[in-house]
Amino acid sequence: MTLQRRSAVTLLQRQKTDLSRRLRALPLPAVMGLAVLGGFVAQRLSHRLPPSRLLHLYLTARAF
């Protein structure tokens, strides 16, 4: 049990450092552009779709 816990913690630490290394490699203007684009798409979807459809899309995306 202790070995399994240590292995899980080690794996999580490795994933965390790998993710932070990958995020540092992305240029800031690209990240900001993606954020603006995501906000624009979210705004367009929220104005065109009824709230029930938005909730359905959210739950579907969360399932994956």
Secondary structure, DSSP 8 states (H G I E B T S, - for coil): -HHHHHHHHHHHHHHHHHHHHHHHHS-HHHHHHHHHHHHHHHHHHHHHS-HHHHHHHHHHHHH-
